[in-house]
């Protein structure tokens, strides 16, 4: 896992690269609502970790470089791991909120019954 990078941003980058290998860093930063510099940093870290490979496919000098990103086997495993992490986190949040809701409803019923019997 990339240190000091929010896991959610990493997961979104991996998903975007998987679905659109020719996505530019600028488009990616706009889609994720993060700075271009942060996008560049995160992609470099993902490449360094072996989760993504970058291939330059522009053969004309003087033209802007075009890059294709390829999700590696390790990247697909990281995507699964992060997806599982977020599902478990959301499930825990849901259970906490459900308990709070039930407690509020029980308190409201008790208050209503007390006022009704008075």
C-alpha positions, 0 to 999 in steps of 0.5 A: 500500500502507498504510504500517506495516500488516502486509500480511497484515492488509490482505489479510484485511480486503480479503477479509472486506469483499469477502465480507461488505460489512456486516461491522462493525468489531467483528466484523472485529477479532474475526475477525482477532484485532486490536484494534478501534482497529487495525481502525478505523485500517486501514479508514480507511487503505484508504478513504483509499487508494481500496481500499474505499468506505464507505457509510452506509445507516442513515437513522434518527437515534438509531440506530447507524450501519450501514456497508457497505464496497465493494471498489473496482477498485483494492482488487481489484487490491491484493488480487491483488497481495498474494495474489501476494506471499504465494504467492511468499513461501510458495513461497520458504519451502517451497523453503528448508524442502525443501532443509533437509529434504533435507540432514537426510535426506542427513546421516541416511543418511550417519550410518546408513551409517557406523554400519552399516559400522563 
